[in-house]
Amino acid sequence: MATEKRKAMDKRVARITSIAAIIVIIILLLGIGYLVYALRSSLQRQGMNREEVISYGMPIYIGVVGGFLLLVIFWVITYRYQKKRNLMLEQMVYTDEVTGGVSFSRFKVEVEEHIKKNLRKSFAVISIDVDKSKYIEEIFGTEEYTKVIKVLWKALCQETRESECCGHKEADMFYAVFEYLDDKSLIRRLERMNDELKCTIEQGNVFYDIKTSIGVYVMKNRRHSAERLFYRADMAKKTVKGQHDKLYAFYTEEMKKTHTKNREMESKMEKALAKGEFYVCYQPKYSTQEKKVVGAEALVRWKMNGEHIVPPSDFIPLFESNGFIKELDKFVFEQVCKDVSSWLDKGLDVRPISVNLSQLQLYNPDFINDYAYILEQYDLDSKYVQLELTETAMFDNPVIMAKIINQLHNMGFEVLMDDFGTGYSSLNMLKDADVDTIKIDKSFVDDIGNNQKVERIIATIISLVRSMNMRVVAEGVENEMQYKFLNLMECDEIQGFYFSKPIDVASYEKLLDKKEEA
């Protein structure tokens, strides 16, 4: 809308400029005519006849007319050059170089004008981007990444009606202002747009399914600036980033509180790591039959400012979305290597410690070399450290994952599949993933004693996994009934509050020293 207004105004300015130029030319012509007339009259008064006047005045007349023509030519050339330059500057200022649409600065103005103009309509502000876009660029290259952005822009434009507007901010970040009738009709449009974006990019044997995240802010205050509207839609979008079962989220005031808390954590996370506010604790794993410690899982905790403990459920998802989880993963791995090396020096009966590996590490080609270097620094055998990868990570990137697991096995690491049963294709994961141990997710264990169907599923999983020469660990075991069932089903290992909550390094060391039984 605003673009059309601007074009109409440009036309009016050009018309006024042309009229003014014609008036100037007419004035100049009249001026020249008057000069010629005055010159002729003056010469005639001096007694010259007509032929002498023409002979004497012609060079002056030609000079004046020639100068005028040169002035006109210069003006035409300058005008055309200036017009072309203005068009180029306008294109630079008002056009997005990737999509060819309006620039983001122009789009913000359009949004505010559009909202003010349509006072009787309700609007929803949409924020949309591609999950893990920077890793798409790293793995598949800039050209493929740009194609993905253009596909997203095309789908967004197709869904944007004449009375609405959309724009591109940067990278894979897009916004739109849609008319809002109700949640249901808007959701239908978002799902339709997402269907247009469903595609897989590939390079060699590497495949990636494009997934978008969408945040929606149903506008309630028309006085908000465009930036503030976008900010709230962004907050909603962040709540669905990385979630395979959620495409969109609508903004709520609770999100504002969460976002404020997240911003505080983000502002402190790097200093907290440097200051030693993060630390590792260990949750022992016990053999189901013998009830003896057979290892532990390393879990990270954050004591912010040395005062209060930040729940992992608060900071882990945040760090996974902003990429800081890679630094935290590396810290935990190194701390485990340091602790294990210390226990070995003390002659303790050390059992393997499993360390969680974030999905983002899959896109970091150097992480395996980094981990190998850390092992070498502590002169540690890889048999003492296991690596846990979630089922979701394996499902998302099976080809990349197979390559990484093979490399880890070559280095001597055991690989565990965490959260088994929470993904879409768990049986396919058993078939395709060359892992050493399966960890049954707590959500299954919670239903033992309450749901016979779940119990049969667990029994089948344990039997199937053991038949494939893999070990089975049950997570989140909290009571006697759960333990007895899992023992009867011959689950190899138990992890949960029934045996032990996560404990600090000193307590775990005592557990190894005493070789305690549960």
Summary of the structure (lengths in Angstrom):
residues: 518
radius of gyration: 36.1
end to end distance: 72.1
largest distance: 137.7
contacts: 1531
relative contact order: 0.06
helix: 57%
strand: 19%
